[in-house]
Amino acid sequence: MAKLAERTQKIAGSPTQAVTALVDRLRRSGVEVIDFGAGEPDFPTVAGAKAAAHKAIDANFSKYTPNAGAADLKRAILDRYRADYGVEYSEAEVIVTAGGKQALNNTALALFGPGDEVITHAPYWPTIPEQVKLADATPVIAETRADDGFAIRAAGILEKVTPRTRGIVVNSPCNPTGAMISEADFETIAKVAARENIWLVVDLCYEKLIYDPVPHNLPAIVARTCRDVTVLCGSASKTYAMTGWRCGWALGPAPVISACNSMQSNSTSNASSITQKAVVEALNGSQEPVRAMLAEYRERRDRLHEWLTADPRIKCHKPGGAFYMFVDVSQAVEAAGLKTTTAFAEALLEDQKVAVTPGEAFGAPGFLRISYATSMENLREGSRRMLEFVKARAASAAAGVR
Ligand SMILES: Cc1ncc(COP(=O)(O)O)c(C=O)c1O
């Protein structure tokens, strides 16, 4: 066979999607699995969006739209950001994409290239460093600390800045930790970005899933500090339970959006026309369903935390946002006589049919990501099985059975 392109050697497939594929395979072969791997809401898409999609189909809204998005959707995004954050962007400063992932990828390709260093924080959503590599740039990782609740700190990020730094990617609330950046830390980074001409990319995919009323108006800080060097990436996926519909967006300086538009026009073109109509309704309609989902996630978070920490070998903070518990199982892994969290996750799936994503996927060995985008019943039963697993494996390791 002829050789594949060089870039394919640098890129790993998504490890979170690998867990989803494994669960799917097991289920199809008849095995009942409790899935804590899901990176998506278990709720149905908000009703208004579904109705708007039906209407769009019936009205034959099935042609290409402008590549950067239909005018009414662009307006709805701009209106939402004005209402939520008090910021003003123009139509030339927004592009609609097939998911937040494409918004981030367009942005990485538009801004980064060979020789550039791009800083992001770990534990990270694996796509962020992979996209940097796809752009032929080098990811530079700033570790956050478990004993600090994985808070994203300016100091940790800024100490990685070198003359080669071309960009900083901040994801808040963060997947997989649920941690956030404080406005003060963000402002410190924003000022450095503006002064040093470093691109700042902000992944706001979980912006509507914040549990406590902590100030998190990052767009307003961008507006007053570093607008010319910043791209905000957002998504309908998690907020409106629309992962399969594929709709995201990027807001930033017109030349960056224009470059994204050129790349997108030669790759995927516009996001699905039907999806766009659905998202107009999701953004313009009542935000009550979003609040209802958040309340349910909060309840699940609190119960899950209580259930898991009943075993002192399992340690975790309650996340401030998103819908993941990032759990320190290093003691449990050791007690079980296992070498890695990946081995732990595999054994958990084998023994107790519970799927979790091992921390290695996020650059954080010793941890597991547990998604609580699943029913309370599953959370209760899955936690029970996890604790049972930890106990049984530790007992047999102590007895020298395995
Ligand atoms: C941190 C983060 N950013 C962006 C995305 C992109 O989501 P989507 O492409 O579905 O909008 C995800 C999805 O899991 C995510 O976890």
The ligand as an ORCA input file, in Angstrom:
! r2SCAN-3c Opt
* xyz 0 1
  C     -14.710     20.585     25.951
  C     -15.493     20.348     24.705
  N     -15.468     21.263     23.739
  C     -16.138     21.108     22.606
  C     -16.898     19.976     22.376
  C     -17.583     19.886     21.067
  O     -18.855     19.408     21.040
  P     -19.714     19.474     19.725
  O     -18.807     19.320     18.559
  O     -20.696     18.372     19.845
  O     -20.371     20.832     19.722
  C     -16.957     18.979     23.353
  C     -17.690     17.727     23.140
  O     -17.591     16.772     23.858
  C     -16.242     19.178     24.559
  O     -16.273     18.280     25.550
*
